[in-house]
Amino acid sequence: MKITTTCAVTTSGDSFLRRAATRQEFWLLLFGLSLFSMVALIGVRLLADADTLWHIAAGNWILANHAVPTTDPFSFSFRGQKWIPHEWLAEVVLAISYAWLGWSGPVLVTALATSLALVVLLAFLLRYIEPLHAFTGTVLAYLTLIQHLLARPHTLAWPLIVIWIAGIVLARERGKHPSLWLVAVMLAWANMHASFLLGIVLGVALALEAVLTAGNPVRTAKAWAPFLALTVTAGLMTPNGIDGVLFPFHVAGMSYTLSIIREWQPPVIGLLQPIVVWLGVVLFGALYFGFRLPATRIAMFFGLVYLALSAARYAELVGLLAPLLLMPAVGPQLRAAIRPEVKARLSLRCLQIITLLATVLFLASAIFLGKGIQRDRDLTLPKDAVRAALAAGASGPVFNSYNFGGYLIFSGIAPVIDGRADLYGDKFVRRYMEAYSGKAEALQALLQEYKIRWAILEPTSPAVHVIRDLPGWRKVHEDAVAVAYVLHP
């Protein structure tokens, strides 16, 4: 017996909402507006990473000089040395958004990029599975983004990542080579974030899959060759050239630095970790339904899982890309395995409620962003400490906490170190950490070599206990955020 359930019985005539209930575009729009609103309403938490500040400063430098820097213009310890600004395009976007809308600007573009990436993912999944399962898969993907959801360049690259892989996978399903318009996506991606190299690797893997499974391998290889050649060319068409392609390998070789930066460390495995929830649901579904997948897609999936388990910052890659790679094979099997006896149908009343809630959320986020985001009481910024130090006569090189480097650059002050660990390298980062951790000889050697005359540190920094006992150093400010010391002759 077939049972139909409804939220409310209605016999009203055709209306926009009733017709929209059957239109995929309407649901995608509602989902996008709701997701944009939820991300935007996070507000200042999207700005909690100190790197956002120096990214905006870098964008301002590029706009002011009409060029992308090739050497470091910000620190005093590495000024003039080679620097690879591999995220320059995203930095320009962040800088422009900040110039137009203040702190609401970076929040706005972050919410737009996140919602666009997930809407494209949802539209892709709806091609293969039922809406309920597609929404579930998209929500799981969102969970993998949460811990790395920040107003930084990697977030702005998310839509490009999804569009790129979705385009290639769809081409594979049609038995054709990818459209050349995807080359433009790669060009933007390469100038926005270093993760573009993963896109090239997956593009080559999918091309190899096409050749191995084709009836005429030679013809297939010839069809894919121009696309791959243009893709690699696009990856090289950045101000950094070959250095941009080699950049991820340079970072991967910084073993010491990666071991102390939280987002580069393996995720702490716990029941509440998003990546654990995602993997748990995927493995349960795979084992319960007995999905069969092509060996090539299994290999790609394992590669993404390896990345996610090797560094917490890669969790979003498996969340966004695994559904794109697996769903063409999983979708038909899932449809065949699930034969619901109860079919739910949304009535006009239910649709009105959902539309109203999405509209209210969107208007609330618009009002929130329109009022502007204030960071006067932001506990992540050492504003008062810097102000007090400058008032006390601080000048010249400063010894700062790693997390304060972004704020100093944003304020026009050259730090000893900041979030651009790739610039400083393992050797200097290790030396800095020895000084910061309170090793007196290392700290004094650093102070003397760079003629450092003031310091901005967290109150809990071990270096504070060394500096306070050095001759001539005087504390001029201390609060919950930072402590400031100035060297007086």
N, C-alpha and C positions, 0 to 999 in steps of 0.2 A: 504494500500500500504506500502510495506517495503522499507525503505530508508537506504542506506549505505553511510556513509561519510568517507572520508580518508583525511589524512594530505597531501598526495601527491600520485599521480598515478605512479606506477612503475611496470615494467614487467620483472625486472631482475630475474635471476635464483635463485635457492636455495643458501643460504649463511648461515653462522653461525648466523648472526644477524637476518635474516628472520626466521630461525628455532627457535632462542631464543625468538622471540616475543610471541611464544605460550608456552614457558616453564616458569612455576612458579618459578623455582629455579633461573633463570636469573633475574627476577624482584626482587626477594628477595635479591639477591646479589647487584644489583644496589641500592636498597633502603638502605641496610646496609652500603654500601660504602659512599653513600651520607650523611646518618645520622651520621656516624662516623666522616666524614669530618666537618660537621656543628658543632658538639659538640667540636671537637678538636680545631677548629678555634676560639671558644670562649676564649680559652687560659687562661690567668691569672685570668679571672673572675671565673673560676672553683676553684681557690685557694683563693678566697676572705674570706673564713671562717677561723677564727683563730684556730678552732679545728683540721684542717688538719695538722697543725704543731705539736701538741702534739701526734696526731695519728702516725705520722712518727717517732717521738721520742720514742713512746712506741714500735713500730715495731723494731727499732734499739736496744732497750733494750732487747727485746725478742731474737733477733738474736745474740746479744753479750753474753747473759747469757744462751742461749739454754734452756730457761724455760719461762713460763708465770708467771708474778708477782702475788702474792697473797696479798701483801700489797703495799701501795703507795710509790714509789721510787722517786717521782718528787717534790712534794711541801715540804715546811718546816713546814707548819701549821698542816698537817695531815700525815707527813712522818711516815711510819711504821704501819699505821692503815689499816684495811681491805679494799681492793679494788677489785672490780669484773671487770676485763678487758674482757667484753663480746664480744668485736669486735677484738680479738687478731689476728685472721687469716687475716682479711682485713688490719689490721695495718702492718702485715708482708709484705703483697703484696705492700702496699703503700711505705713502707720503701725500699724494694728491687727495686721498679720502680724508686724511687728517687735516690738511689745509682747508678743505671745504667745510667739513662738519665737526672738527675737533675730534675728541675721542669717540664720538658716535660713528665717525667715518670708518675706521678699521673694524669696528663691530659690525657695521652694515655690510661691508664687503665680505667679511668672514661668514656672516649669516647667509648671504647670497650664494657664495661658493659652496657652502655645505649643503644648502637646500637644493641647489642645482645638481650637484653630484648625486644626491640620493634620489631625486626625481628621475634623472636619466637611468639610474640603476633600477628603479621601480618599473619604469616603462619597458625596460629590457626584460625584466622577469615576467611581466604580464604577457609577454609573447608566448611563454612556455607553460606557465602554471596558473592556477586559480588565484583570484585577487587576494583571498585570505592568506594563502601561502606566500604570495609575492610581498604583501605588506609585512608579514612576519620576517621574511628574509631581509627586507630593507631595514626593519627595526633592529635586527641583529647586527647588521652592518653599522648602523648608527651607534650601537653600543661600543663597537671597536674604535670609533672615532673619539669618544668622549674624553679619554685621558689625554689626547693630543689635540683637542679642539681649542685652538688658540689663534689670535690674530697674528699669524706668521705666514711666510710664503708657502710652506707645505700645504696649508689649508686652501690657499687660492689655487693650487695645482690639482686639487681633488677632482673638479669637473673634467679637466683635461685628461686625467688618468682614466676615468670611467668612459668618456667619449671615445678615447683612443682604442682601448681594449674592446669595448662593445662593437665598434665599427669593424675591427678585424675579425672578431668572432662571427659577426653576422655575415661577413664576406665568406668566411669558411663554410658556414651553413648553406650558403647559396652556391658554393662551388666556384666562386669567382675570386679574382684578386681584389684587395681592398681599394676603395675609392681614393683617388689622389688628393681629395680635399683633406684627408687625414694627415697629409704631410704638413699642412698649415697648422693643424693641432699640435703636431710634434715640434714645429718651429716655436710656437708659443710656449709649450711645455719646457723645451730645452733652455729657454731664456728666463724661465720662472723658477725652476727647481731642479736639483741634480738627480732626482728620481727618474728623469726622462730615460736614463740609461736602462732602467728596468723595462721601460716600454719598448726599447729597441730589442732587448733580449727576448721578451715575450713575442714580439713581432717576428723575429727570426725563428723562434720555436714553433709558432703557428704556421709559418711558411714551410718549415721542414715537415710538419705534420701533413700539410697539404700535399707536398711532393711524395711523401711515403704512402699516402692513401689514394693517390690519384691513379686513374687508369693509364694516363700518359704522363709519367713523371717529368720527362724532358719539357713537354709543352707547358706543364704547370710551373716548373722552375723558371722558364722564360717569362711566363705571365707575372710571376711574383718579383722577379729580379729588378725591374725598374722601380717598383714601389719601395723595395728595401734599400736600393741605392739612393733614392730621393730621401728616404727616412734618415739614413745615416748622414747624408749631406745636411739635412735640416738640423740634426743634432750638433753638427759642427758650425752651423751659422749663428754663432753667438760671439760677443766681444772676447770670450775666453778661448775660442777655437778648440784645439786639441786638449788644452788644459782643463776645459770644462768636462770633457769626456773622461779624463784621467782623475778628476777631482774625487769621485767616490772611492777610488782605489787608494788615494792619498789619505783620506779620512779613515778608511778601513785599516790602514797600517799604523794608526796612532793608538796602539794597544793600551798604554797607560792612561791617556786622556779619556778614551771610551770607557775605561773601567771605573772612572770617578764621576762621570756625568750621568745622571739618573736616567734620562730618556734613552741612553745608549746601552744601559744595562738590561739583562734578561728580565722579563716580567716576574714579579713575585707570584708564584702559583698559589692561588687561594680560591675558594668557592665564589667569591664576589668579584673576581677579576673578570672584566669583559671578555678577554680573549679565552678564558676558561669556559665561560658561559657559551660563547660562540662555538668553540670546538666541541663542547659537550652536546649541544643541539645537533650539530652537523654529524658527529659520529653516531649519535643515537639514531638519527634518521637513516644514515647509510647502512647501519647494521640491521635496523628493524625492517626496512623495506628491501634490503639486499640490492642496492643500486650497483649497476655495472657501468664502468667508465672506460674510455679509451686509455691505453697506457700513457700516451703523451699528456693527456690532461691530468692524470694521476701524478705524473712527474712534476708538472707545473704546480699543482696544488701542494705537493710536499715541499717544493721550493719556497712557496709563499709561507707555509707553516713554519719552515725552518727560520725564515727571516723574522717572523712574528715572535718566535721563542728565543731568538738570539738577541733581540733588542726591543724594548717596549714600544719604541716609536714606530715600529713596522706593523703593529697590530692592525692599523687601518688598511694596509695593503691587502691582507688576507680577507678582511671584511668587505672591501669594495671589489676586489678582483676575482676572488674564488667563485662567487655566484655567477659572474659573467662567463668564466671558463667552463664551469660545470653544468650550468642549467640546460644547455642544448641537449645534453645526454640524460640529465636527471629529470627534466621536465616531463617528457612522455612517460617515463617509468612512474613518476609520482602521480600523474593523472590516472594511469591505469591501476595503481595500487589503492587509491582512495576513491571509493564510490559512495558518497554520502547519501543516506536515505532521507535526510532532512535538508530541504533547500530553503535557505533564508532569503527573503526578499525585502528590500527596504521600501517602505511606503513613503508617500509625500511628506508625512509628518516627521518621520525620522530624518529624512533628507533636509528638511527645513531646520531641524535642531542642529544637525552637523554643520550645515552652512552657517548658521548663526554663530556657533561656537568658533568656527574658523575665522569668521569675519571679526568677531570681538577680539580674538587673539591678535589678529593682524593689526587692527586699529590700536590696540594697547601697545604693541611693539612700535608702531609708527609714532605714537605720542611719546613713548619712552625715549626713542632716539631723537625725536624732535626737540625735546627738552634739554638734550645734551647730557653727557656723562661727565660727572665731576670726579676728580681723583685727588682732591685736596686732603682727604683723610686716608689716602691709600697707604697701607702699612708696608707696601713693597717698595716705596720710593723714599730715599734718604734726603728729602727736601730740606728739612730743618737742619740736619747735620751739616750739609754742604753750605747752606746759608750762614750758619754760625761760624764755620771754619773760614769762609771768605771774609766775613766781618772781622775775624780775629787776625787777619793779615795773611792767610794761607795763599800761596802762589807756587807756581812751578809744578814739578811732577808730584803725583799723589799715589800712595799705596792704598789700593781699594780691594774690597771683597769682589770676587768673581761676579756675583749677582748684581753688583752695583755698577759694573762697567757700562751697561747699556744706558743707564740714567745719566752717567757722566758724559758720555758721547752726545746724548740727546741735549744736554745742557751746555754743550760746547767746551767741555773739559776733557783733556786727554787722559785716559786711564792707563794704568800699568798693564791691565788685562781686561778682557770682556768676553762675551759669548762666542767670539770668532776663534774658537780653539784651533781650527784648521790653519789660521794665520800664524799662531804662536808655536804650534808644534809640540810634540811630546817632551822634548828636552826642556823648553822654557816652562811649560805647564807643570812639569815635575818640580822644577826649581821653585816656581811660585808656590806650589802647594807645600813644599817644605818650609818656606818662610811663613806662609799663612797658618800652618799647623803649629807654630810656636817654637820652631827650632831657631834658637837665638843667633847662632852663627850664620845660618842661611838668610835670616831676615836682615841682619845688620849688613851683610855683604850686598844684598839687593838694594837696601837704602843708600849705601855709599856709592855703589856703581852708577845708579841712576839719579843720584843727588836728590832723593825724595825728601820733601819738607813737610808733608802733611799726610794724614791717613783718614779714610772713611771705611769703617768696618762694622759688621754686626756686633752687638754687645757680647755675644757668645763666642766670638772668634778667639782662638788661642793666641793669635798674634797680639791681641790687646794687652795681655799680661806681660809681654816682652816690651812693647812700645812704652807702656806707662812707666817702666823702670829705667828707660834710657835717658841720659842727661839731656836737658833742654826741651824735652817733649812735654806738652801740657794739654790736658783734656779741656776742650772748649764746649763740648756738647755731648749729651747722652740721652737717648729716649728708647722706646721699645723697638725702634727700627734700626738705629745706627748710633755709633759713637764716633766722635771726631777728635783727632789729636793734631796739634800744630807744633812744629819745631821752631822755637824761638832762639835766636843767637845769644 
